[in-house]
Amino acid sequence: MHENQKMMIGGIFLGASILIGLLVLVFAGFYGFTGWKVYKEQKIGRILGIIASSFSLLSPPLGTALGIYGLWFLIGNEGKSFYEGGNIAAPGPPPAPNSWK
């Protein structure tokens, strides 16, 4: 191999490494932003959470499990009621002390 070919191959690997690193940073930023919106219980958090859960499905095995759980919660009745109508129904008051036996 000539020196020019080695330099070209090294440049290709360097460019690919930088591109992959930038993609990782973009996805990490997206997941962080989504997590913040979900934590703050904002409506956009539900939509971003569905998108992030869909991306997680492509990372087996743990990402797939987390993506399925995220989609199950966010698309299901619990997620809809949590983001549209406040928290899920709160438990009632405790029973009166004289009813304990």
N, CA, C and O atoms as CSV, one atom per row, in Angstrom:
chain,resi,resn,atom,element,x,y,z
A,1,MET,N,N,0.837,-1.179,0.000
A,1,MET,CA,C,0.000,0.000,0.000
A,1,MET,C,C,0.883,1.243,0.000
A,1,MET,O,O,1.905,1.300,0.684
A,2,HIS,N,N,0.480,2.200,-0.754
A,2,HIS,CA,C,1.217,3.458,-0.797
A,2,HIS,C,C,0.797,4.347,0.359
A,2,HIS,O,O,-0.250,4.133,0.970
A,3,GLU,N,N,1.589,5.310,0.644
A,3,GLU,CA,C,1.318,6.246,1.741
A,3,GLU,C,C,0.023,7.030,1.503
A,3,GLU,O,O,-0.703,7.326,2.452
A,4,ASN,N,N,-0.269,7.370,0.239
A,4,ASN,CA,C,-1.499,8.110,-0.072
A,4,ASN,C,C,-2.743,7.282,0.226
A,4,ASN,O,O,-3.748,7.808,0.704
A,5,GLN,N,N,-2.671,5.985,-0.059
A,5,GLN,CA,C,-3.807,5.114,0.217
A,5,GLN,C,C,-4.044,4.978,1.718
A,5,GLN,O,O,-5.186,4.961,2.176
A,6,LYS,N,N,-2.955,4.882,2.479
A,6,LYS,CA,C,-3.085,4.793,3.927
A,6,LYS,C,C,-3.701,6.073,4.503
A,6,LYS,O,O,-4.536,6.019,5.406
A,7,MET,N,N,-3.282,7.213,3.973
A,7,MET,CA,C,-3.833,8.494,4.440
A,7,MET,C,C,-5.324,8.599,4.098
A,7,MET,O,O,-6.112,9.106,4.896
A,8,MET,N,N,-5.707,8.119,2.913
A,8,MET,CA,C,-7.106,8.180,2.506
A,8,MET,C,C,-7.965,7.276,3.401
A,8,MET,O,O,-9.042,7.683,3.836
A,9,ILE,N,N,-7.497,6.067,3.673
A,9,ILE,CA,C,-8.245,5.154,4.540
A,9,ILE,C,C,-8.351,5.728,5.945
A,9,ILE,O,O,-9.411,5.649,6.567
A,10,GLY,N,N,-7.271,6.301,6.450
A,10,GLY,CA,C,-7.307,6.937,7.771
A,10,GLY,C,C,-8.290,8.099,7.813
A,10,GLY,O,O,-8.994,8.285,8.805
A,11,GLY,N,N,-8.338,8.876,6.744
A,11,GLY,CA,C,-9.286,9.989,6.670
A,11,GLY,C,C,-10.730,9.515,6.654
A,11,GLY,O,O,-11.601,10.134,7.265
A,12,ILE,N,N,-10.981,8.417,5.954
A,12,ILE,CA,C,-12.335,7.862,5.904
A,12,ILE,C,C,-12.756,7.403,7.292
A,12,ILE,O,O,-13.870,7.690,7.732
A,13,PHE,N,N,-11.862,6.682,7.992
A,13,PHE,CA,C,-12.187,6.221,9.346
A,13,PHE,C,C,-12.379,7.386,10.309
A,13,PHE,O,O,-13.268,7.348,11.160
A,14,LEU,N,N,-11.561,8.410,10.183
A,14,LEU,CA,C,-11.703,9.584,11.036
A,14,LEU,C,C,-13.035,10.287,10.775
A,14,LEU,O,O,-13.726,10.666,11.720
A,15,GLY,N,N,-13.397,10.463,9.517
A,15,GLY,CA,C,-14.673,11.090,9.178
A,15,GLY,C,C,-15.858,10.283,9.664
A,15,GLY,O,O,-16.827,10.849,10.169
A,16,ALA,N,N,-15.794,8.950,9.517
A,16,ALA,CA,C,-16.877,8.093,9.991
A,16,ALA,C,C,-16.986,8.154,11.510
A,16,ALA,O,O,-18.089,8.161,12.057
A,17,SER,N,N,-15.845,8.197,12.191
A,17,SER,CA,C,-15.858,8.275,13.660
A,17,SER,C,C,-16.478,9.578,14.136
A,17,SER,O,O,-17.259,9.583,15.087
A,18,ILE,N,N,-16.143,10.656,13.498
A,18,ILE,CA,C,-16.718,11.954,13.874
A,18,ILE,C,C,-18.214,11.971,13.607
A,18,ILE,O,O,-18.976,12.487,14.425
A,19,LEU,N,N,-18.647,11.423,12.490
A,19,LEU,CA,C,-20.074,11.374,12.160
A,19,LEU,C,C,-20.840,10.532,13.177
A,19,LEU,O,O,-21.907,10.939,13.636
A,20,ILE,N,N,-20.310,9.369,13.532
A,20,ILE,CA,C,-20.966,8.513,14.522
A,20,ILE,C,C,-21.020,9.213,15.876
A,20,ILE,O,O,-22.039,9.152,16.564
A,21,GLY,N,N,-19.930,9.876,16.263
A,21,GLY,CA,C,-19.917,10.611,17.527
A,21,GLY,C,C,-20.959,11.714,17.564
A,21,GLY,O,O,-21.622,11.906,18.583
A,22,LEU,N,N,-21.111,12.442,16.460
A,22,LEU,CA,C,-22.124,13.496,16.399
A,22,LEU,C,C,-23.532,12.919,16.488
A,22,LEU,O,O,-24.395,13.490,17.154
A,23,LEU,N,N,-23.768,11.788,15.819
A,23,LEU,CA,C,-25.082,11.153,15.905
A,23,LEU,C,C,-25.391,10.700,17.331
A,23,LEU,O,O,-26.522,10.837,17.798
A,24,VAL,N,N,-24.391,10.163,18.015
A,24,VAL,CA,C,-24.584,9.745,19.403
A,24,VAL,C,C,-24.936,10.950,20.267
A,24,VAL,O,O,-25.830,10.864,21.109
A,25,LEU,N,N,-24.250,12.067,20.071
A,25,LEU,CA,C,-24.548,13.282,20.837
A,25,LEU,C,C,-25.946,13.816,20.542
A,25,LEU,O,O,-26.636,14.272,21.454
A,26,VAL,N,N,-26.367,13.765,19.293
A,26,VAL,CA,C,-27.707,14.240,18.931
A,26,VAL,C,C,-28.772,13.371,19.603
A,26,VAL,O,O,-29.732,13.893,20.169
A,27,PHE,N,N,-28.603,12.049,19.543
A,27,PHE,CA,C,-29.580,11.167,20.179
A,27,PHE,C,C,-29.567,11.314,21.694
A,27,PHE,O,O,-30.624,11.284,22.325
A,28,ALA,N,N,-28.388,11.473,22.287
A,28,ALA,CA,C,-28.310,11.667,23.736
A,28,ALA,C,C,-29.003,12.965,24.138
A,28,ALA,O,O,-29.707,13.004,25.146
A,29,GLY,N,N,-28.812,14.015,23.366
A,29,GLY,CA,C,-29.492,15.276,23.638
A,29,GLY,C,C,-31.000,15.142,23.507
A,29,GLY,O,O,-31.750,15.695,24.312
A,30,PHE,N,N,-31.445,14.407,22.491
A,30,PHE,CA,C,-32.880,14.195,22.298
A,30,PHE,C,C,-33.481,13.416,23.462
A,30,PHE,O,O,-34.548,13.771,23.963
A,31,TYR,N,N,-32.795,12.349,23.898
A,31,TYR,CA,C,-33.295,11.569,25.032
A,31,TYR,C,C,-33.302,12.402,26.311
A,31,TYR,O,O,-34.230,12.296,27.114
A,32,GLY,N,N,-32.282,13.225,26.506
A,32,GLY,CA,C,-32.249,14.087,27.687
A,32,GLY,C,C,-33.364,15.112,27.678
A,32,GLY,O,O,-34.015,15.332,28.700
A,33,PHE,N,N,-33.590,15.744,26.531
A,33,PHE,CA,C,-34.669,16.729,26.394
A,33,PHE,C,C,-36.026,16.069,26.621
A,33,PHE,O,O,-36.890,16.624,27.300
A,34,THR,N,N,-36.206,14.884,26.048
A,34,THR,CA,C,-37.458,14.144,26.229
A,34,THR,C,C,-37.663,13.786,27.688
A,34,THR,O,O,-38.762,13.941,28.221
A,35,GLY,N,N,-36.611,13.307,28.337
A,35,GLY,CA,C,-36.713,12.959,29.748
A,35,GLY,C,C,-37.092,14.154,30.604
A,35,GLY,O,O,-37.869,14.015,31.549
A,36,TRP,N,N,-36.558,15.322,30.291
A,36,TRP,CA,C,-36.890,16.536,31.038
A,36,TRP,C,C,-38.357,16.898,30.850
A,36,TRP,O,O,-39.027,17.259,31.818
A,37,LYS,N,N,-38.864,16.809,29.638
A,37,LYS,CA,C,-40.267,17.136,29.376
A,37,LYS,C,C,-41.206,16.126,30.046
A,37,LYS,O,O,-42.263,16.502,30.552
A,38,VAL,N,N,-40.821,14.848,30.050
A,38,VAL,CA,C,-41.637,13.834,30.730
A,38,VAL,C,C,-41.612,14.090,32.234
A,38,VAL,O,O,-42.642,13.990,32.901
A,39,TYR,N,N,-40.435,14.420,32.765
A,39,TYR,CA,C,-40.294,14.697,34.200
A,39,TYR,C,C,-41.163,15.882,34.616
A,39,TYR,O,O,-41.757,15.871,35.694
A,40,LYS,N,N,-41.236,16.894,33.770
A,40,LYS,CA,C,-42.039,18.080,34.066
A,40,LYS,C,C,-43.517,17.883,33.744
A,40,LYS,O,O,-44.318,18.800,33.928
A,41,GLU,N,N,-43.885,16.698,33.266
A,41,GLU,CA,C,-45.263,16.331,32.953
A,41,GLU,C,C,-45.915,17.271,31.939
A,41,GLU,O,O,-47.097,17.594,32.055
A,42,GLN,N,N,-45.146,17.703,30.955
A,42,GLN,CA,C,-45.688,18.551,29.899
A,42,GLN,C,C,-46.263,17.663,28.799
A,42,GLN,O,O,-45.778,16.556,28.568
A,43,LYS,N,N,-47.289,18.151,28.132
A,43,LYS,CA,C,-47.978,17.339,27.115
A,43,LYS,C,C,-47.052,16.915,25.986
A,43,LYS,O,O,-47.190,15.815,25.450
A,44,ILE,N,N,-46.103,17.782,25.617
A,44,ILE,CA,C,-45.166,17.418,24.548
A,44,ILE,C,C,-44.289,16.248,24.975
A,44,ILE,O,O,-43.745,15.541,24.127
A,45,GLY,N,N,-44.147,16.037,26.281
A,45,GLY,CA,C,-43.365,14.921,26.788
A,45,GLY,C,C,-43.929,13.581,26.368
A,45,GLY,O,O,-43.178,12.639,26.115
A,46,ARG,N,N,-45.237,13.491,26.293
A,46,ARG,CA,C,-45.873,12.241,25.867
A,46,ARG,C,C,-45.534,11.935,24.413
A,46,ARG,O,O,-45.195,10.798,24.084
A,47,ILE,N,N,-45.619,12.917,23.556
A,47,ILE,CA,C,-45.319,12.717,22.135
A,47,ILE,C,C,-43.842,12.382,21.955
A,47,ILE,O,O,-43.494,11.438,21.244
A,48,LEU,N,N,-42.977,13.160,22.603
A,48,LEU,CA,C,-41.547,12.888,22.502
A,48,LEU,C,C,-41.198,11.538,23.115
A,48,LEU,O,O,-40.300,10.851,22.629
A,49,GLY,N,N,-41.899,11.152,24.177
A,49,GLY,CA,C,-41.674,9.851,24.791
A,49,GLY,C,C,-42.040,8.707,23.857
A,49,GLY,O,O,-41.355,7.684,23.831
A,50,ILE,N,N,-43.098,8.868,23.101
A,50,ILE,CA,C,-43.488,7.847,22.122
A,50,ILE,C,C,-42.415,7.725,21.046
A,50,ILE,O,O,-42.074,6.617,20.632
A,51,ILE,N,N,-41.883,8.857,20.593
A,51,ILE,CA,C,-40.829,8.837,19.574
A,51,ILE,C,C,-39.564,8.192,20.139
A,51,ILE,O,O,-38.950,7.347,19.488
A,52,ALA,N,N,-39.176,8.593,21.350
A,52,ALA,CA,C,-37.967,8.034,21.970
A,52,ALA,C,C,-38.126,6.542,22.231
A,52,ALA,O,O,-37.176,5.781,22.050
A,53,SER,N,N,-39.306,6.115,22.652
A,53,SER,CA,C,-39.551,4.688,22.876
A,53,SER,C,C,-39.464,3.910,21.571
A,53,SER,O,O,-38.984,2.777,21.549
A,54,SER,N,N,-39.922,4.510,20.496
A,54,SER,CA,C,-39.831,3.855,19.193
A,54,SER,C,C,-38.373,3.698,18.762
A,54,SER,O,O,-38.001,2.659,18.218
A,55,PHE,N,N,-37.543,4.722,19.001
A,55,PHE,CA,C,-36.114,4.611,18.710
A,55,PHE,C,C,-35.462,3.542,19.574
A,55,PHE,O,O,-34.568,2.835,19.110
A,56,SER,N,N,-35.893,3.415,20.818
A,56,SER,CA,C,-35.301,2.441,21.738
A,56,SER,C,C,-35.551,1.009,21.296
A,56,SER,O,O,-34.779,0.113,21.636
A,57,LEU,N,N,-36.605,0.786,20.552
A,57,LEU,CA,C,-36.912,-0.567,20.084
A,57,LEU,C,C,-35.788,-1.141,19.227
A,57,LEU,O,O,-35.675,-2.359,19.086
A,58,LEU,N,N,-34.956,-0.274,18.655
A,58,LEU,CA,C,-33.883,-0.722,17.768
A,58,LEU,C,C,-32.614,-1.105,18.516
A,58,LEU,O,O,-31.606,-1.412,17.880
A,59,SER,N,N,-32.632,-1.095,19.852
A,59,SER,CA,C,-31.449,-1.399,20.658
A,59,SER,C,C,-31.698,-2.608,21.557
A,59,SER,O,O,-31.939,-2.456,22.754
A,60,PRO,N,N,-31.639,-3.812,20.976
A,60,PRO,CA,C,-31.917,-4.990,21.802
A,60,PRO,C,C,-30.776,-5.261,22.775
A,60,PRO,O,O,-29.654,-4.829,22.513
A,61,PRO,N,N,-31.006,-5.940,23.859
A,61,PRO,CA,C,-32.270,-6.411,24.401
A,61,PRO,C,C,-32.909,-5.397,25.343
A,61,PRO,O,O,-34.135,-5.325,25.425
A,62,LEU,N,N,-32.099,-4.612,26.058
A,62,LEU,CA,C,-32.651,-3.703,27.059
A,62,LEU,C,C,-33.469,-2.579,26.426
A,62,LEU,O,O,-34.542,-2.241,26.926
A,63,GLY,N,N,-32.980,-2.003,25.345
A,63,GLY,CA,C,-33.712,-0.931,24.684
A,63,GLY,C,C,-35.060,-1.392,24.166
A,63,GLY,O,O,-36.036,-0.641,24.206
A,64,THR,N,N,-35.118,-2.619,23.684
A,64,THR,CA,C,-36.389,-3.155,23.204
A,64,THR,C,C,-37.393,-3.273,24.347
A,64,THR,O,O,-38.557,-2.895,24.209
A,65,ALA,N,N,-36.928,-3.800,25.473
A,65,ALA,CA,C,-37.827,-3.945,26.629
A,65,ALA,C,C,-38.295,-2.580,27.125
A,65,ALA,O,O,-39.479,-2.400,27.410
A,66,LEU,N,N,-37.387,-1.624,27.231
A,66,LEU,CA,C,-37.769,-0.282,27.688
A,66,LEU,C,C,-38.673,0.419,26.677
A,66,LEU,O,O,-39.592,1.143,27.060
A,67,GLY,N,N,-38.413,0.205,25.390
A,67,GLY,CA,C,-39.263,0.801,24.362
A,67,GLY,C,C,-40.673,0.253,24.396
A,67,GLY,O,O,-41.639,1.002,24.250
A,68,ILE,N,N,-40.797,-1.049,24.589
A,68,ILE,CA,C,-42.130,-1.665,24.668
A,68,ILE,C,C,-42.870,-1.144,25.889
A,68,ILE,O,O,-44.051,-0.808,25.806
A,69,TYR,N,N,-42.177,-1.077,27.031
A,69,TYR,CA,C,-42.833,-0.571,28.238
A,69,TYR,C,C,-43.229,0.896,28.079
A,69,TYR,O,O,-44.324,1.291,28.479
A,70,GLY,N,N,-42.345,1.698,27.499
A,70,GLY,CA,C,-42.666,3.109,27.284
A,70,GLY,C,C,-43.871,3.295,26.379
A,70,GLY,O,O,-44.752,4.105,26.665
A,71,LEU,N,N,-43.907,2.544,25.289
A,71,LEU,CA,C,-45.054,2.638,24.387
A,71,LEU,C,C,-46.324,2.141,25.060
A,71,LEU,O,O,-47.392,2.730,24.892
A,72,TRP,N,N,-46.210,1.050,25.828
A,72,TRP,CA,C,-47.380,0.510,26.532
A,72,TRP,C,C,-47.967,1.552,27.476
A,72,TRP,O,O,-49.185,1.726,27.533
A,73,PHE,N,N,-47.103,2.247,28.218
A,73,PHE,CA,C,-47.594,3.251,29.157
A,73,PHE,C,C,-48.114,4.491,28.432
A,73,PHE,O,O,-49.224,4.945,28.711
A,74,LEU,N,N,-47.335,5.042,27.511
A,74,LEU,CA,C,-47.683,6.322,26.893
A,74,LEU,C,C,-48.874,6.234,25.951
A,74,LEU,O,O,-49.631,7.196,25.824
A,75,ILE,N,N,-49.049,5.106,25.294
A,75,ILE,CA,C,-50.186,4.953,24.377
A,75,ILE,C,C,-51.407,4.419,25.107
A,75,ILE,O,O,-52.535,4.642,24.666
A,76,GLY,N,N,-51.202,3.716,26.217
A,76,GLY,CA,C,-52.300,3.118,26.960
A,76,GLY,C,C,-53.136,4.131,27.722
A,76,GLY,O,O,-52.873,5.333,27.687
A,77,ASN,N,N,-54.138,3.626,28.401
A,77,ASN,CA,C,-55.069,4.479,29.145
A,77,ASN,C,C,-54.389,5.232,30.275
A,77,ASN,O,O,-54.747,6.374,30.562
A,78,GLU,N,N,-53.389,4.592,30.933
A,78,GLU,CA,C,-52.716,5.259,32.043
A,78,GLU,C,C,-51.983,6.511,31.573
A,78,GLU,O,O,-52.073,7.565,32.203
A,79,GLY,N,N,-51.263,6.388,30.470
A,79,GLY,CA,C,-50.533,7.530,29.944
A,79,GLY,C,C,-51.451,8.633,29.449
A,79,GLY,O,O,-51.185,9.817,29.658
A,80,LYS,N,N,-52.531,8.239,28.794
A,80,LYS,CA,C,-53.487,9.240,28.312
A,80,LYS,C,C,-54.109,10.008,29.471
A,80,LYS,O,O,-54.198,11.235,29.435
A,81,SER,N,N,-54.538,9.282,30.497
A,81,SER,CA,C,-55.156,9.974,31.628
A,81,SER,C,C,-54.138,10.782,32.411
A,81,SER,O,O,-54.477,11.826,32.967
A,82,PHE,N,N,-52.896,10.318,32.464
A,82,PHE,CA,C,-51.850,11.045,33.187
A,82,PHE,C,C,-51.556,12.382,32.526
A,82,PHE,O,O,-51.432,13.399,33.208
A,83,TYR,N,N,-51.445,12.387,31.197
A,83,TYR,CA,C,-51.076,13.616,30.495
A,83,TYR,C,C,-52.268,14.487,30.129
A,83,TYR,O,O,-52.099,15.692,29.941
A,84,GLU,N,N,-53.456,13.928,30.021
A,84,GLU,CA,C,-54.607,14.722,29.614
A,84,GLU,C,C,-55.462,15.166,30.788
A,84,GLU,O,O,-56.047,16.248,30.756
A,85,GLY,N,N,-55.539,14.342,31.822
A,85,GLY,CA,C,-56.431,14.688,32.912
A,85,GLY,C,C,-55.770,14.740,34.267
A,85,GLY,O,O,-56.442,14.573,35.285
A,86,GLY,N,N,-54.493,14.964,34.309
A,86,GLY,CA,C,-53.801,14.985,35.590
A,86,GLY,C,C,-53.378,13.593,35.991
A,86,GLY,O,O,-53.319,12.687,35.159
A,87,ASN,N,N,-53.089,13.424,37.247
A,87,ASN,CA,C,-52.610,12.143,37.742
A,87,ASN,C,C,-53.705,11.096,37.722
A,87,ASN,O,O,-54.894,11.412,37.676
A,88,ILE,N,N,-53.284,9.858,37.758
A,88,ILE,CA,C,-54.228,8.738,37.823
A,88,ILE,C,C,-54.976,8.846,39.146
A,88,ILE,O,O,-54.457,9.409,40.110
A,89,ALA,N,N,-56.176,8.316,39.195
A,89,ALA,CA,C,-57.042,8.458,40.371
A,89,ALA,C,C,-56.284,8.189,41.659
A,89,ALA,O,O,-55.624,7.161,41.810
A,90,ALA,N,N,-56.392,9.129,42.581
A,90,ALA,CA,C,-55.723,9.003,43.875
A,90,ALA,C,C,-56.513,8.058,44.764
A,90,ALA,O,O,-57.733,7.956,44.636
A,91,PRO,N,N,-55.827,7.367,45.664
A,91,PRO,CA,C,-56.557,6.467,46.563
A,91,PRO,C,C,-57.452,7.265,47.504
A,91,PRO,O,O,-57.177,8.425,47.812
A,92,GLY,N,N,-58.509,6.635,47.946
A,92,GLY,CA,C,-59.450,7.286,48.853
A,92,GLY,C,C,-58.860,7.453,50.246
A,92,GLY,O,O,-57.728,7.044,50.503
A,93,PRO,N,N,-59.638,8.059,51.146
A,93,PRO,CA,C,-59.142,8.250,52.515
A,93,PRO,C,C,-59.050,6.908,53.243
A,93,PRO,O,O,-59.759,5.964,52.894
A,94,PRO,N,N,-58.183,6.820,54.250
A,94,PRO,CA,C,-58.072,5.561,54.985
A,94,PRO,C,C,-59.338,5.286,55.782
A,94,PRO,O,O,-60.104,6.208,56.063
A,95,PRO,N,N,-59.567,4.035,56.147
A,95,PRO,CA,C,-60.781,3.708,56.927
A,95,PRO,C,C,-60.687,4.307,58.323
A,95,PRO,O,O,-59.599,4.604,58.818
A,96,ALA,N,N,-61.844,4.479,58.942
A,96,ALA,CA,C,-61.898,5.027,60.292
A,96,ALA,C,C,-61.230,4.057,61.274
A,96,ALA,O,O,-61.326,2.843,61.096
A,97,PRO,N,N,-60.558,4.575,62.304
A,97,PRO,CA,C,-59.854,3.693,63.249
A,97,PRO,C,C,-60.762,2.687,63.958
A,97,PRO,O,O,-60.314,1.588,64.283
A,98,ASN,N,N,-62.025,3.036,64.204
A,98,ASN,CA,C,-62.883,2.092,64.925
A,98,ASN,C,C,-63.295,0.897,64.062
A,98,ASN,O,O,-63.873,-0.057,64.583
A,99,SER,N,N,-63.012,0.925,62.754
A,99,SER,CA,C,-63.375,-0.190,61.892
A,99,SER,C,C,-62.251,-1.240,61.844
A,99,SER,O,O,-62.405,-2.279,61.201
A,100,TRP,N,N,-61.139,-0.977,62.511
A,100,TRP,CA,C,-60.033,-1.929,62.527
A,100,TRP,C,C,-60.315,-3.019,63.555
A,100,TRP,O,O,-60.764,-2.728,64.664
A,101,LYS,N,N,-60.064,-4.225,63.204
A,101,LYS,CA,C,-60.270,-5.330,64.162
A,101,LYS,C,C,-59.187,-6.347,63.997
A,101,LYS,O,O,-59.173,-7.354,64.704
